[in-house]
Amino acid sequence: MFRKMFTGFLAVSLVAMLAGCGAKDTKLADIQKSGKLVLGTSADYPPYEFHKKVNGKDEIVGFDVEIAKAIAADLGVQLEIKDMSFDGLLAALTAGNVDIVLAGMTPDEKRKKSVDFSKIYYQAEQGVVVPAANKDKYKSMDDLKGLRIGVQTGSIQEEIAKTQIPNADIKGLQSVSDLMLQLKSNKVDALVVELPVATAYVDKNKELAVSGLKPKEAVGGSAVAIKKNNPSLVKEVDKTIDKLISGKKIDEFTKNASAQMAE
């Protein structure tokens, strides 16, 4: 009798658990009901996302923003953008303050514990920015041993500096633009930055250069971060990414963002 009761209890509990899991998958419906998709990003990361004057008005542009616009359009809603520090993005996502995050974010194992990710939409190499006078000084990552290395706080580049540069003196800041200023003022010796971002800043700062060093990245590429237990939204985002990739639209977005930076 007890065994039957216990089995029944387990069955009811299992149904309740399954119902609870299903009840969590509400983000897509909430977005469609509200009529807007709230994007969380950190707009100091060209060509992914950056501030630019458009018709005299400050706007956040970049190819991540164009991807977010495409996702919103496919969902039939308007896009709203919230700009914040990179290391606060996932907290904002889990708290429900934003619906998705696009910020050139790599879906590493640590982040996967707190949020879910779409499929990879863009892959880029890593780079090291140094003063132009030191462009050819360093031949390997080991040559940066013990130096002051600037990284964006909470980024994959922070982990790269910690694991690939022996005895690195890590200097973490929230803003990549602030890191570039630190390098220009000799407060750090080098920066580990994603290569498209490194190139974007160096093109506008001739006293800086991208070295020939090539940091390794175990988990490559950028993906859209989405709050845990919302597979319906992940599925819709993946559908948009598939469409953009097959239509070569992300390549187009990247070129256009680079052109905007040069204007």
BAFI-3210 file (N, C-alpha, C; in Angstrom, 3 decimals, decimal comma, padded with zeros to 6 digits):
// residues 263
n [1|2|3|4|5|6|7|8|9|10|11|12|13|14|15|16|17|18|19|20|21|22|23|24|25|26|27|28|29|30|31|32|33|34|35|36|37|38|39|40|41|42|43|44|45|46|47|48|49|50|51|52|53|54|55|56|57|58|59|60|61|62|63|64|65|66|67|68|69|70|71|72|73|74|75|76|77|78|79|80|81|82|83|84|85|86|87|88|89|90|91|92|93|94|95|96|97|98|99|100|101|102|103|104|105|106|107|108|109|110|111|112|113|114|115|116|117|118|119|120|121|122|123|124|125|126|127|128|129|130|131|132|133|134|135|136|137|138|139|140|141|142|143|144|145|146|147|148|149|150|151|152|153|154|155|156|157|158|159|160|161|162|163|164|165|166|167|168|169|170|171|172|173|174|175|176|177|178|179|180|181|182|183|184|185|186|187|188|189|190|191|192|193|194|195|196|197|198|199|200|201|202|203|204|205|206|207|208|209|210|211|212|213|214|215|216|217|218|219|220|221|222|223|224|225|226|227|228|229|230|231|232|233|234|235|236|237|238|239|240|241|242|243|244|245|246|247|248|249|250|251|252|253|254|255|256|257|258|259|260|261|262|263]
n.u [000,837|001,882|003,897|002,464|001,232|003,482|004,516|002,464|002,678|005,166|004,540|002,672|004,326|006,201|004,654|003,974|006,514|007,201|005,197|005,898|008,382|007,548|006,079|008,008|008,905|008,220|009,118|009,179|006,424|005,861|007,372|006,158|003,629|004,151|005,046|007,594|011,137|013,688|016,921|020,008|023,170|026,656|027,849|030,519|032,124|033,117|033,317|030,908|028,989|028,378|028,500|027,193|026,847|023,955|022,328|022,580|021,843|022,542|023,113|022,962|024,773|025,910|026,918|025,860|023,605|022,107|021,558|019,953|017,810|016,814|015,972|013,946|012,198|011,423|010,028|007,953|007,922|008,919|012,255|014,052|016,804|019,155|021,887|024,748|027,270|029,606|030,114|027,810|025,774|024,778|023,691|021,624|020,107|019,337|017,855|015,691|015,613|016,420|015,736|017,274|020,797|023,194|026,472|028,946|029,483|031,018|030,008|030,987|031,765|031,355|029,543|027,402|026,317|024,652|023,044|021,286|022,283|022,139|022,817|026,136|026,782|028,779|032,249|035,420|038,909|041,283|043,159|046,149|046,787|049,194|051,520|052,426|055,159|056,080|055,253|056,546|057,920|057,225|057,269|055,950|053,258|054,391|056,325|055,098|055,205|054,735|054,025|051,937|048,709|045,896|042,394|038,928|036,675|035,266|035,252|035,974|038,523|039,797|040,123|041,777|044,118|044,825|045,400|047,148|049,255|052,139|052,381|051,008|050,156|047,166|044,962|041,869|039,105|035,843|035,203|036,161|037,086|038,152|040,234|041,874|042,696|044,188|046,303|047,417|048,336|050,383|049,803|049,195|050,770|049,976|047,019|044,509|042,280|039,351|039,905|038,533|037,584|039,923|041,188|039,382|039,707|042,466|042,655|041,774|043,564|046,615|048,901|048,809|048,964|048,172|049,559|051,559|050,848|048,919|046,495|045,090|041,808|039,650|036,880|035,234|033,769|030,703|027,540|023,967|022,775|020,366|017,763|017,726|015,912|014,094|013,350|011,717|012,123|014,871|014,818|013,459|015,249|017,467|016,424|016,262|018,994|019,994|018,744|019,896|022,596|022,593|021,714|023,837|023,775|024,893|027,572|027,247|026,171|028,404|030,315|028,989|028,893|031,595|032,106|030,547|032,008|034,224|033,327]
n.v [-001,204|001,242|001,425|001,780|004,208|005,793|005,566|006,791|009,331|010,055|010,114|012,218|014,249|014,288|015,095|017,641|018,781|018,705|020,340|022,662|023,147|023,574|025,876|027,762|028,443|031,031|033,402|034,074|034,352|036,450|038,518|038,842|039,584|042,021|043,495|044,310|043,775|043,562|044,481|043,787|045,271|046,224|049,050|049,697|048,438|048,258|046,521|045,468|046,692|050,115|053,634|056,237|059,285|059,918|061,632|063,830|062,790|060,767|057,383|053,809|051,605|048,986|045,580|043,623|044,925|045,107|042,413|041,952|043,600|042,174|039,838|040,875|041,810|039,403|038,308|040,003|042,366|045,482|046,831|047,477|049,064|048,559|049,974|049,000|048,143|045,618|043,518|043,435|042,446|039,727|039,413|041,259|039,992|037,523|038,581|039,513|042,021|042,566|041,035|039,581|039,146|040,629|040,994|040,516|038,144|035,275|031,911|030,443|027,735|028,501|030,648|029,325|028,005|029,779|031,018|030,438|029,829|030,914|029,415|029,756|032,876|034,385|034,231|035,094|035,881|036,237|039,088|041,044|044,177|046,709|049,410|051,285|051,440|049,092|047,061|044,903|043,729|041,579|038,087|035,797|034,635|034,130|036,065|038,186|037,842|038,564|041,193|044,194|043,640|044,615|044,021|043,463|043,478|040,463|039,258|036,878|037,333|038,093|035,676|034,416|035,975|035,369|032,630|032,206|033,975|034,072|034,815|037,233|040,635|041,448|043,888|044,879|046,445|047,916|049,067|048,942|051,112|052,677|051,008|051,231|053,867|053,588|052,088|053,884|055,808|054,529|052,976|050,372|047,548|046,028|044,926|042,428|041,674|041,089|040,457|041,944|044,110|045,140|045,982|047,939|049,986|050,548|051,535|054,091|055,147|055,858|055,648|053,226|049,623|046,487|043,602|040,787|038,610|035,706|034,877|031,885|030,501|028,542|028,138|029,238|032,103|034,103|034,383|034,618|035,480|034,092|033,968|031,276|028,194|028,802|027,571|027,962|030,609|030,510|028,775|030,352|032,492|031,115|030,353|032,810|033,469|031,372|032,039|034,552|033,882|032,057|033,727|035,385|037,732|038,528|038,908|041,110|042,940|043,236|044,424|046,844|047,955|048,360|050,254|052,364|053,043|054,181|056,535]
n.w [000,000|000,900|-000,942|-003,327|-002,753|-002,551|-005,093|-006,502|-005,453|-006,471|-009,179|-009,324|-008,431|-010,460|-012,644|-011,750|-011,667|-014,367|-015,377|-014,132|-015,311|-017,912|-017,522|-017,195|-019,667|-020,876|-021,912|-024,688|-025,280|-023,541|-024,634|-027,143|-026,312|-025,032|-027,127|-027,659|-027,912|-025,687|-025,805|-024,342|-024,180|-024,566|-025,485|-026,494|-028,250|-031,043|-034,216|-033,351|-031,544|-031,028|-030,216|-032,262|-034,049|-035,719|-038,104|-036,428|-033,987|-031,166|-031,543|-031,041|-032,848|-035,143|-035,985|-034,293|-033,383|-035,705|-036,107|-033,874|-034,550|-036,721|-035,454|-033,809|-035,780|-037,013|-034,925|-034,844|-033,357|-031,712|-031,332|-028,404|-026,894|-024,344|-022,888|-021,142|-018,651|-019,604|-017,802|-016,340|-017,836|-017,984|-015,455|-015,608|-017,530|-016,310|-014,270|-015,585|-016,689|-019,226|-022,420|-024,250|-024,874|-026,854|-027,449|-028,602|-027,303|-025,960|-025,721|-023,202|-020,884|-018,218|-018,391|-019,524|-017,418|-016,155|-018,062|-021,196|-024,631|-028,053|-031,290|-032,683|-034,164|-035,250|-035,869|-034,687|-034,633|-031,917|-030,723|-030,017|-028,777|-028,944|-028,115|-031,027|-031,457|-030,410|-032,009|-033,357|-031,358|-029,710|-029,923|-029,178|-027,035|-024,601|-024,410|-023,298|-020,667|-017,258|-017,763|-017,774|-018,458|-020,193|-020,008|-020,808|-018,192|-017,045|-019,512|-022,203|-022,980|-020,670|-019,345|-021,194|-020,964|-018,343|-018,476|-020,619|-020,583|-018,882|-015,443|-015,688|-015,091|-014,494|-015,641|-015,270|-016,827|-017,330|-019,776|-023,176|-024,625|-022,582|-021,853|-024,101|-023,805|-021,479|-022,476|-024,316|-022,596|-021,347|-019,086|-019,131|-020,728|-022,886|-024,645|-024,609|-027,014|-028,987|-032,424|-034,625|-033,147|-032,062|-034,435|-035,258|-033,336|-033,552|-036,137|-035,796|-034,089|-034,458|-032,978|-031,844|-032,353|-033,915|-032,819|-033,997|-032,546|-031,698|-029,750|-028,332|-028,494|-026,760|-026,859|-029,453|-031,126|-031,251|-029,583|-029,023|-025,875|-023,673|-021,271|-018,935|-019,508|-021,571|-024,158|-026,416|-027,235|-027,750|-029,949|-031,877|-032,147|-033,145|-035,614|-036,946|-037,006|-038,616|-041,027|-041,542|-041,797|-043,966|-045,960|-046,169|-044,762|-042,338|-042,911|-044,547|-042,701|-041,053|-042,745|-043,288|-040,731|-040,242|-042,227|-041,254|-038,998|-040,138|-041,150]
ca.u [000,000|002,773|004,616|001,553|001,070|004,742|004,594|001,518|003,267|006,215|003,903|002,128|005,454|006,803|003,766|004,124|007,813|007,128|004,354|006,692|009,382|006,856|005,626|009,143|009,148|007,230|009,752|008,726|005,048|005,915|007,900|005,124|002,537|004,575|005,273|008,975|012,255|014,660|018,288|021,065|024,460|027,670|028,122|031,873|032,770|032,984|032,113|029,725|028,048|029,076|027,717|027,509|025,898|023,195|021,458|022,703|021,341|023,363|022,466|023,795|024,790|026,831|026,267|025,010|022,334|021,357|021,052|018,842|016,686|016,253|015,249|012,717|011,301|010,873|009,071|006,848|007,919|009,881|013,485|014,494|018,195|019,673|023,345|025,251|028,615|029,637|030,062|026,487|024,775|024,126|022,869|020,409|019,341|018,728|016,882|014,549|015,645|016,549|015,234|018,400|022,060|024,151|027,589|030,140|029,695|031,382|029,264|031,883|031,085|030,953|028,330|026,318|025,714|023,663|022,131|021,351|022,803|021,779|023,963|027,142|026,438|029,974|033,507|036,533|040,147|041,700|044,329|046,855|047,089|050,366|051,974|052,940|056,616|056,357|054,483|057,309|058,757|056,826|057,200|055,035|052,518|055,316|057,103|054,329|055,322|054,908|053,656|050,610|047,839|044,544|041,304|037,592|036,247|034,232|035,304|036,777|039,906|040,356|040,536|042,925|045,294|045,185|045,875|048,122|050,377|052,705|052,541|050,468|049,564|045,904|044,280|040,529|038,205|034,569|035,089|037,288|037,628|038,997|041,446|042,725|043,291|045,209|047,452|048,007|049,006|051,417|049,409|049,299|051,736|049,298|045,617|043,974|040,989|038,942|040,610|037,802|037,505|041,277|041,407|038,530|040,324|043,787|042,448|041,530|044,619|047,828|049,967|048,621|049,085|047,847|050,778|051,393|050,528|047,614|046,008|044,195|040,514|039,105|035,481|035,230|032,537|029,738|026,179|022,962|022,463|018,929|017,510|017,557|014,607|013,207|013,713|010,946|012,815|016,135|014,482|013,146|016,495|018,266|015,831|016,704|020,435|020,141|018,321|020,888|023,841|022,392|021,587|025,080|023,428|025,795|028,742|026,830|026,074|029,762|030,911|028,318|029,318|032,972|032,002|030,042|033,107|035,188|032,714]
ca.v [000,000|002,380|001,518|002,378|005,621|006,470|005,638|007,828|010,623|010,355|010,456|013,576|015,170|014,395|015,942|019,015|019,268|018,947|021,517|023,816|023,412|024,170|027,219|028,677|028,805|032,082|034,641|034,388|034,868|037,751|039,492|039,103|040,302|043,400|044,177|044,787|042,913|044,414|044,023|044,256|045,282|047,136|049,706|050,238|047,267|048,256|046,865|044,772|047,716|051,340|054,870|057,054|060,346|059,679|062,800|064,679|062,100|059,641|056,082|052,620|050,896|047,860|044,415|042,974|045,654|044,705|041,061|042,111|044,151|041,091|038,955|041,578|041,831|038,067|038,085|040,940|043,338|046,573|046,611|048,485|048,783|049,028|049,978|048,855|047,569|044,233|042,543|043,429|042,009|038,462|039,648|041,916|038,983|036,586|039,332|039,848|043,426|042,522|039,762|038,900|039,877|040,522|041,865|039,778|037,285|033,883|031,001|029,516|026,816|029,232|031,410|028,385|027,583|030,758|031,399|029,629|030,543|030,521|028,913|030,770|033,683|035,033|033,766|035,998|035,566|037,154|039,884|041,763|045,555|047,244|050,665|051,062|051,256|047,729|046,136|043,704|043,393|040,319|036,992|034,772|035,068|034,052|037,310|039,147|037,373|039,542|042,549|044,693|043,292|045,144|043,197|043,860|042,669|039,468|038,808|035,697|037,796|038,084|034,295|034,166|036,606|034,636|031,268|032,119|034,885|033,735|035,861|038,508|041,586|041,714|045,140|044,767|047,595|047,581|049,654|048,745|052,436|053,062|050,198|051,833|055,062|053,097|051,688|055,095|056,559|053,632|052,395|048,934|047,283|045,399|044,571|041,269|042,128|040,383|041,080|043,017|045,253|045,692|046,688|049,129|051,037|050,895|052,350|055,479|055,521|055,452|055,366|051,841|048,661|045,090|042,808|039,533|037,530|035,087|034,095|030,777|030,539|027,183|028,210|030,374|032,636|034,876|033,861|035,407|034,944|034,072|033,474|029,832|027,525|029,421|026,949|028,511|031,819|030,059|028,224|031,453|033,219|030,268|030,427|034,080|033,363|030,510|032,811|035,602|033,264|031,496|034,855|036,166|039,055|038,926|039,477|042,448|043,778|043,496|045,409|048,124|048,500|048,839|051,477|053,397|053,434|054,986|057,803]
ca.w [000,000|000,982|-002,203|-004,305|-002,414|-002,851|-006,547|-006,910|-005,078|-007,444|-010,449|-009,184|-008,332|-011,779|-013,453|-011,265|-012,093|-015,801|-015,575|-013,706|-016,340|-019,050|-017,171|-017,262|-021,065|-021,129|-022,381|-026,046|-025,188|-022,867|-025,605|-028,152|-025,648|-024,749|-028,397|-027,776|-027,541|-025,000|-026,024|-023,472|-024,856|-024,023|-026,768|-026,647|-028,816|-032,497|-034,980|-032,841|-031,090|-030,654|-030,343|-033,429|-034,366|-036,946|-038,283|-035,252|-032,793|-030,726|-031,683|-030,905|-034,126|-035,171|-036,590|-033,289|-033,349|-036,899|-035,841|-032,929|-035,313|-037,521|-034,525|-033,428|-036,950|-037,191|-033,835|-035,028|-032,259|-031,799|-030,579|-027,428|-026,548|-023,064|-022,879|-019,777|-018,599|-020,076|-016,705|-015,732|-018,815|-017,657|-014,266|-016,095|-018,256|-015,370|-013,467|-016,432|-017,098|-020,685|-022,957|-024,877|-024,853|-027,950|-027,089|-028,965|-026,139|-026,214|-024,837|-022,515|-019,958|-017,020|-018,700|-019,815|-016,162|-015,704|-019,148|-022,406|-025,788|-029,412|-032,027|-032,997|-035,344|-035,807|-035,301|-034,923|-033,929|-030,863|-031,067|-028,955|-029,158|-028,253|-028,710|-032,382|-031,394|-029,964|-032,856|-033,703|-030,204|-029,071|-030,891|-028,669|-025,854|-023,467|-024,353|-022,499|-019,282|-016,193|-018,162|-017,401|-019,576|-020,053|-020,526|-020,381|-017,049|-017,312|-020,901|-022,503|-023,084|-019,319|-019,098|-022,071|-020,361|-017,124|-018,743|-021,707|-020,369|-017,574|-014,420|-016,177|-014,153|-015,180|-015,354|-015,845|-016,853|-017,953|-021,110|-024,081|-024,955|-021,452|-021,947|-025,127|-023,198|-020,559|-023,280|-024,886|-021,525|-020,798|-017,809|-019,397|-021,796|-024,022|-024,446|-025,330|-027,534|-030,196|-033,531|-035,296|-032,238|-032,032|-035,704|-035,277|-032,517|-034,084|-037,333|-035,380|-033,138|-035,168|-032,026|-031,419|-033,438|-033,636|-032,937|-034,729|-031,611|-031,920|-028,603|-028,641|-027,824|-026,738|-027,280|-030,357|-031,668|-030,472|-029,612|-028,305|-024,552|-023,392|-019,922|-018,829|-019,581|-022,561|-025,435|-027,540|-027,692|-028,351|-031,258|-032,794|-032,404|-034,035|-036,955|-037,539|-037,277|-039,793|-042,202|-041,789|-042,260|-045,313|-046,880|-046,066|-044,236|-041,249|-043,588|-044,987|-041,502|-040,582|-043,662|-043,105|-039,436|-040,437|-042,999|-040,357|-038,123|-040,901|-041,565]
c.u [000,872|003,502|003,744|001,380|002,314|004,914|003,666|002,053|004,338|005,618|003,358|003,250|006,090|005,968|003,917|005,442|007,807|006,302|005,115|007,726|008,749|006,460|006,745|009,368|008,139|007,806|009,271|007,334|005,025|006,388|006,821|003,943|002,890|004,791|006,679|009,968|013,325|016,045|019,216|022,388|025,405|028,309|029,466|032,743|032,603|033,801|030,834|028,633|028,836|028,150|028,174|026,431|025,256|022,168|021,420|022,253|022,237|022,556|023,472|023,652|025,782|026,137|025,492|023,628|021,473|020,794|019,852|017,605|016,006|015,461|013,918|011,708|010,648|009,864|007,868|006,747|008,948|011,116|013,751|015,892|018,542|021,188|023,836|026,656|028,554|029,455|028,733|025,402|024,044|023,272|021,556|019,504|018,621|017,690|015,647|014,504|015,865|016,096|016,335|019,641|022,826|025,255|028,910|030,496|029,955|030,648|030,176|031,112|030,607|029,652|027,145|025,642|024,599|022,668|022,246|021,852|022,198|022,969|024,917|026,705|027,659|031,207|034,628|037,748|040,389|042,952|044,953|047,230|048,234|050,656|052,635|054,446|057,004|055,706|055,225|058,171|058,491|056,614|056,256|054,323|053,406|056,144|056,392|054,407|055,576|054,511|052,246|049,679|046,417|043,518|039,978|037,124|035,116|034,249|036,111|038,245|040,582|040,885|041,756|044,199|045,772|045,843|046,997|049,317|050,939|052,859|052,047|049,905|048,277|045,280|042,913|039,734|036,931|034,510|036,339|037,906|038,522|040,301|042,413|043,414|044,402|046,474|048,174|048,777|050,038|051,092|049,277|050,241|051,105|047,853|045,309|042,541|040,635|039,426|039,810|037,700|038,864|041,540|040,612|039,159|041,665|043,670|042,249|042,582|045,954|049,000|049,877|048,729|048,618|049,118|050,501|051,035|049,106|047,210|045,084|042,892|039,879|037,666|035,324|033,836|031,660|028,346|025,262|022,686|020,984|018,726|017,229|016,097|013,598|013,538|012,947|011,609|014,145|015,882|014,219|014,393|017,378|017,734|016,264|018,183|020,686|019,816|019,359|022,187|023,695|022,266|022,786|024,830|024,378|027,090|028,448|026,749|027,467|030,442|030,301|028,746|030,736|032,985|031,509|031,137|034,056|034,643|033,081]
c.v [001,255|002,581|002,159|003,869|006,411|006,645|006,725|009,212|011,038|010,797|011,879|014,595|015,393|015,280|017,400|019,618|019,602|020,183|022,771|024,189|024,075|025,597|028,230|029,194|029,866|033,329|035,034|034,981|036,246|038,848|039,857|039,867|041,762|044,203|044,730|043,733|043,809|043,777|044,627|044,173|046,240|047,837|050,430|049,213|047,234|047,124|046,172|045,758|048,930|052,533|055,643|058,120|060,060|060,789|063,662|064,050|060,913|058,344|054,969|051,818|049,743|046,603|043,580|043,613|045,264|043,289|041,124|042,670|043,061|040,115|039,585|041,577|040,469|037,719|039,020|041,981|044,430|046,236|047,788|048,093|049,381|048,848|049,925|048,268|046,089|043,244|042,542|042,848|040,732|038,569|040,308|040,929|038,041|037,265|039,713|041,290|043,598|041,141|038,913|039,763|039,573|041,515|041,190|038,760|035,835|032,963|029,988|028,732|027,531|029,992|030,489|027,870|028,523|031,171|030,391|030,490|030,020|029,800|030,072|031,548|034,346|034,498|034,721|035,541|036,594|037,912|040,530|043,139|046,056|048,644|050,387|050,797|049,827|046,670|044,825|043,203|041,984|039,240|035,877|035,318|035,028|035,326|038,394|038,817|038,518|040,962|042,903|044,516|043,781|044,231|043,781|042,908|041,720|038,893|037,528|036,080|037,857|036,691|033,932|034,740|035,834|033,294|031,189|033,049|034,629|034,956|037,233|039,340|042,096|043,019|045,111|046,048|047,190|048,001|049,422|050,087|052,947|052,273|050,777|053,085|054,679|052,714|052,915|055,899|055,699|053,092|050,881|048,762|046,692|045,098|043,293|041,615|041,287|041,162|042,158|044,282|045,943|046,531|047,985|050,279|051,490|051,775|053,820|055,983|055,028|055,188|053,950|050,913|047,290|044,288|041,540|038,361|037,010|034,267|032,990|030,950|029,168|027,145|029,442|030,863|033,373|034,300|034,795|034,724|035,132|033,470|031,974|029,393|028,250|028,886|027,499|029,755|031,452|029,556|029,327|032,264|032,425|030,305|031,697|034,021|032,502|031,275|033,869|035,016|032,747|032,597|035,774|037,585|039,488|039,485|040,905|043,405|044,180|044,554|046,785|048,782|049,056|050,141|052,633|053,909|054,385|056,357|058,941]
c.w [000,000|-000,338|-003,272|-004,059|-002,809|-004,358|-007,084|-006,614|-006,073|-008,771|-010,420|-009,155|-009,691|-012,689|-013,055|-011,718|-013,580|-016,111|-015,210|-014,737|-017,547|-018,784|-017,277|-018,669|-021,515|-021,787|-023,777|-026,023|-024,545|-023,820|-026,621|-027,558|-025,414|-026,023|-028,545|-027,305|-026,940|-025,115|-024,985|-024,203|-024,155|-025,212|-026,828|-027,365|-030,340|-033,120|-034,499|-032,427|-030,611|-030,866|-031,580|-033,610|-035,717|-037,072|-037,020|-033,945|-032,449|-030,831|-031,435|-032,184|-034,038|-035,648|-035,578|-033,250|-034,553|-036,747|-034,902|-033,626|-036,128|-036,651|-034,142|-034,578|-037,159|-036,102|-033,937|-033,930|-032,532|-030,964|-029,653|-026,965|-025,194|-023,062|-021,438|-019,811|-018,957|-018,933|-015,962|-016,619|-018,410|-016,399|-014,661|-016,812|-017,290|-014,485|-014,268|-016,870|-018,593|-021,145|-023,583|-024,708|-026,129|-027,643|-027,450|-027,906|-026,535|-025,229|-024,153|-021,448|-018,693|-017,255|-018,952|-018,549|-015,719|-016,779|-020,283|-023,557|-027,082|-030,033|-032,329|-034,243|-035,974|-035,100|-035,673|-034,141|-032,820|-031,308|-029,843|-029,484|-028,296|-028,791|-030,062|-032,390|-031,018|-030,841|-033,113|-032,550|-029,675|-030,130|-030,467|-027,446|-024,612|-023,315|-023,555|-021,005|-018,307|-016,534|-017,690|-018,604|-019,302|-020,701|-020,077|-019,289|-017,431|-018,709|-021,045|-022,592|-021,713|-018,982|-019,945|-021,467|-019,139|-017,419|-019,775|-021,564|-018,972|-016,669|-014,875|-015,030|-014,805|-014,692|-016,038|-015,734|-017,583|-019,419|-021,938|-024,454|-023,829|-021,451|-022,977|-024,595|-022,224|-021,316|-023,842|-023,847|-020,773|-019,409|-017,905|-020,580|-023,048|-023,640|-025,212|-025,715|-028,753|-031,412|-034,281|-034,453|-032,159|-033,283|-035,758|-034,491|-033,083|-035,318|-037,004|-034,398|-033,686|-034,235|-031,463|-032,626|-032,967|-033,856|-033,741|-033,841|-031,838|-030,698|-029,068|-027,885|-027,916|-027,235|-028,150|-030,699|-030,688|-030,652|-028,829|-026,966|-024,254|-022,006|-019,943|-018,956|-020,464|-023,955|-026,632|-028,109|-028,345|-029,768|-032,279|-033,139|-033,358|-035,465|-037,668|-037,895|-038,507|-041,069|-042,570|-042,342|-043,688|-046,359|-046,892|-045,553|-043,116|-041,816|-044,039|-043,811|-041,010|-041,438|-043,455|-041,784|-039,538|-041,229|-042,143|-039,448|-038,832|-041,275|-040,617]
res [m|f|r|k|m|f|t|g|f|l|a|v|s|l|v|a|m|l|a|g|c|g|a|k|d|t|k|l|a|d|i|q|k|s|g|k|l|v|l|g|t|s|a|d|y|p|p|y|e|f|h|k|k|v|n|g|k|d|e|i|v|g|f|d|v|e|i|a|k|a|i|a|a|d|l|g|v|q|l|e|i|k|d|m|s|f|d|g|l|l|a|a|l|t|a|g|n|v|d|i|v|l|a|g|m|t|p|d|e|k|r|k|k|s|v|d|f|s|k|i|y|y|q|a|e|q|g|v|v|v|p|a|a|n|k|d|k|y|k|s|m|d|d|l|k|g|l|r|i|g|v|q|t|g|s|i|q|e|e|i|a|k|t|q|i|p|n|a|d|i|k|g|l|q|s|v|s|d|l|m|l|q|l|k|s|n|k|v|d|a|l|v|v|e|l|p|v|a|t|a|y|v|d|k|n|k|e|l|a|v|s|g|l|k|p|k|e|a|v|g|g|s|a|v|a|i|k|k|n|n|p|s|l|v|k|e|v|d|k|t|i|d|k|l|i|s|g|k|k|i|d|e|f|t|k|n|a|s|a|q|m|a|e]
***
